[in-house]
Amino acid sequence: MAPDAIPALLEQIDELLAEPAEEPASLARLERTLTDGYAHALALESERWRLEQRMSELAGELNEGNQELKSREMALLSDRLARNAGLLSGLRNELTRLRARTSAARRAR
């Protein structure tokens, strides 16, 4: 996943949500953006799982080998995990709003 993909997706969602309710975006555009958002959320969840697995491995190996190197890696993984959690939370909130808009557009048809 490209590092700027999430901010670009969030910008797209904001644009769709900012459109007046009387002139909603095409249903296809709403659904495509919603699908893209879910795909990104799944990618973030997958990354979170990999980070947690690596942290678990490191925790089990801390007493072996270069402890300083492992401690630094653990700190980096922790930072990435926190950043991931923030992105995922924000994305989920926006997807909830977009899903409501998409449902309303479907009903209006």
C-alpha positions as YAML, in Angstrom:
chain: A
units: angstrom
residues:
- id: 1
  name: MET
  ca: [0.00, 0.00, 0.00]
- id: 2
  name: ALA
  ca: [1.43, 3.38, -0.99]
- id: 3
  name: PRO
  ca: [2.14, 5.65, 2.00]
- id: 4
  name: ASP
  ca: [-0.02, 8.44, 0.57]
- id: 5
  name: ALA
  ca: [-2.92, 6.14, -0.39]
- id: 6
  name: ILE
  ca: [-4.87, 6.58, 2.85]
- id: 7
  name: PRO
  ca: [-4.74, 10.41, 2.91]
- id: 8
  name: ALA
  ca: [-5.76, 10.48, -0.76]
- id: 9
  name: LEU
  ca: [-8.63, 8.09, -0.06]
- id: 10
  name: LEU
  ca: [-9.74, 10.16, 2.95]
- id: 11
  name: GLU
  ca: [-9.71, 13.25, 0.73]
- id: 12
  name: GLN
  ca: [-11.92, 11.46, -1.81]
- id: 13
  name: ILE
  ca: [-14.33, 10.45, 0.93]
- id: 14
  name: ASP
  ca: [-14.44, 14.02, 2.27]
- id: 15
  name: GLU
  ca: [-15.24, 15.31, -1.23]
- id: 16
  name: LEU
  ca: [-18.06, 12.81, -1.62]
- id: 17
  name: LEU
  ca: [-19.48, 13.65, 1.80]
- id: 18
  name: ALA
  ca: [-19.24, 17.38, 1.14]
- id: 19
  name: GLU
  ca: [-21.49, 17.19, -1.90]
- id: 20
  name: PRO
  ca: [-25.01, 18.46, -1.23]
- id: 21
  name: ALA
  ca: [-27.50, 15.73, -0.41]
- id: 22
  name: GLU
  ca: [-29.71, 16.94, -3.27]
- id: 23
  name: GLU
  ca: [-26.91, 16.24, -5.74]
- id: 24
  name: PRO
  ca: [-25.27, 13.05, -4.47]
- id: 25
  name: ALA
  ca: [-22.33, 11.58, -6.28]
- id: 26
  name: SER
  ca: [-23.12, 8.77, -8.63]
- id: 27
  name: LEU
  ca: [-23.91, 5.59, -6.82]
- id: 28
  name: ALA
  ca: [-21.13, 3.81, -8.72]
- id: 29
  name: ARG
  ca: [-18.55, 6.36, -7.50]
- id: 30
  name: LEU
  ca: [-19.78, 6.07, -3.92]
- id: 31
  name: GLU
  ca: [-19.65, 2.27, -4.04]
- id: 32
  name: ARG
  ca: [-16.22, 2.21, -5.70]
- id: 33
  name: THR
  ca: [-14.79, 4.54, -3.06]
- id: 34
  name: LEU
  ca: [-16.41, 2.50, -0.29]
- id: 35
  name: THR
  ca: [-14.92, -0.69, -1.74]
- id: 36
  name: ASP
  ca: [-11.50, 0.94, -2.02]
- id: 37
  name: GLY
  ca: [-11.81, 2.07, 1.58]
- id: 38
  name: TYR
  ca: [-12.63, -1.42, 2.80]
- id: 39
  name: ALA
  ca: [-9.67, -2.80, 0.85]
- id: 40
  name: HIS
  ca: [-7.37, -0.29, 2.55]
- id: 41
  name: ALA
  ca: [-8.85, -1.13, 5.95]
- id: 42
  name: LEU
  ca: [-8.16, -4.81, 5.35]
- id: 43
  name: ALA
  ca: [-4.59, -4.00, 4.32]
- id: 44
  name: LEU
  ca: [-4.10, -1.99, 7.53]
- id: 45
  name: GLU
  ca: [-5.52, -4.83, 9.61]
- id: 46
  name: SER
  ca: [-3.18, -7.26, 7.88]
- id: 47
  name: GLU
  ca: [-0.22, -4.99, 8.54]
- id: 48
  name: ARG
  ca: [-1.27, -4.70, 12.18]
- id: 49
  name: TRP
  ca: [-1.33, -8.49, 12.47]
- id: 50
  name: ARG
  ca: [2.17, -8.76, 10.96]
- id: 51
  name: LEU
  ca: [3.51, -6.07, 13.31]
- id: 52
  name: GLU
  ca: [1.99, -7.77, 16.33]
- id: 53
  name: GLN
  ca: [3.44, -11.12, 15.26]
- id: 54
  name: ARG
  ca: [6.91, -9.63, 14.86]
- id: 55
  name: MET
  ca: [6.65, -7.90, 18.25]
- id: 56
  name: SER
  ca: [5.68, -11.21, 19.82]
- id: 57
  name: GLU
  ca: [8.66, -12.93, 18.21]
- id: 58
  name: LEU
  ca: [11.01, -10.20, 19.41]
- id: 59
  name: ALA
  ca: [9.63, -10.33, 22.94]
- id: 60
  name: GLY
  ca: [10.44, -14.02, 23.05]
- id: 61
  name: GLU
  ca: [13.98, -13.40, 21.78]
- id: 62
  name: LEU
  ca: [14.92, -10.32, 23.84]
- id: 63
  name: ASN
  ca: [17.31, -12.25, 26.05]
- id: 64
  name: GLU
  ca: [19.14, -13.70, 23.05]
- id: 65
  name: GLY
  ca: [21.61, -11.94, 20.77]
- id: 66
  name: ASN
  ca: [21.88, -8.17, 20.43]
- id: 67
  name: GLN
  ca: [19.39, -6.83, 22.96]
- id: 68
  name: GLU
  ca: [19.95, -3.20, 21.99]
- id: 69
  name: LEU
  ca: [19.16, -3.89, 18.33]
- id: 70
  name: LYS
  ca: [16.06, -5.86, 19.29]
- id: 71
  name: SER
  ca: [14.92, -3.10, 21.64]
- id: 72
  name: ARG
  ca: [15.26, -0.53, 18.85]
- id: 73
  name: GLU
  ca: [13.30, -2.74, 16.48]
- id: 74
  name: MET
  ca: [10.61, -3.20, 19.14]
- id: 75
  name: ALA
  ca: [10.33, 0.59, 19.52]
- id: 76
  name: LEU
  ca: [10.03, 1.05, 15.74]
- id: 77
  name: LEU
  ca: [7.38, -1.66, 15.54]
- id: 78
  name: SER
  ca: [5.49, -0.05, 18.39]
- id: 79
  name: ASP
  ca: [5.53, 3.32, 16.60]
- id: 80
  name: ARG
  ca: [4.31, 1.72, 13.37]
- id: 81
  name: LEU
  ca: [1.58, -0.11, 15.26]
- id: 82
  name: ALA
  ca: [0.37, 3.13, 16.88]
- id: 83
  name: ARG
  ca: [0.40, 4.95, 13.52]
- id: 84
  name: ASN
  ca: [-1.48, 2.04, 11.95]
- id: 85
  name: ALA
  ca: [-4.11, 2.12, 14.71]
- id: 86
  name: GLY
  ca: [-4.68, 5.84, 14.19]
- id: 87
  name: LEU
  ca: [-5.04, 5.47, 10.43]
- id: 88
  name: LEU
  ca: [-7.37, 2.50, 10.78]
- id: 89
  name: SER
  ca: [-9.57, 4.24, 13.33]
- id: 90
  name: GLY
  ca: [-9.89, 7.37, 11.19]
- id: 91
  name: LEU
  ca: [-10.57, 5.33, 8.07]
- id: 92
  name: ARG
  ca: [-13.25, 3.26, 9.79]
- id: 93
  name: ASN
  ca: [-15.00, 6.42, 11.00]
- id: 94
  name: GLU
  ca: [-15.02, 7.89, 7.51]
- id: 95
  name: LEU
  ca: [-16.18, 4.62, 5.97]
- id: 96
  name: THR
  ca: [-19.12, 4.55, 8.38]
- id: 97
  name: ARG
  ca: [-20.15, 8.01, 7.20]
- id: 98
  name: LEU
  ca: [-19.64, 7.08, 3.54]
- id: 99
  name: ARG
  ca: [-21.64, 3.86, 3.97]
- id: 100
  name: ALA
  ca: [-24.56, 5.90, 5.33]
- id: 101
  name: ARG
  ca: [-24.36, 8.27, 2.35]
- id: 102
  name: THR
  ca: [-24.19, 5.32, -0.06]
- id: 103
  name: SER
  ca: [-27.22, 3.67, 1.55]
- id: 104
  name: ALA
  ca: [-29.15, 6.92, 1.27]
- id: 105
  name: ALA
  ca: [-28.23, 7.22, -2.41]
- id: 106
  name: ARG
  ca: [-29.43, 3.65, -3.03]
- id: 107
  name: ARG
  ca: [-32.75, 4.39, -1.33]
- id: 108
  name: ALA
  ca: [-33.17, 7.59, -3.36]
- id: 109
  name: ARG
  ca: [-32.90, 5.70, -6.62]
...
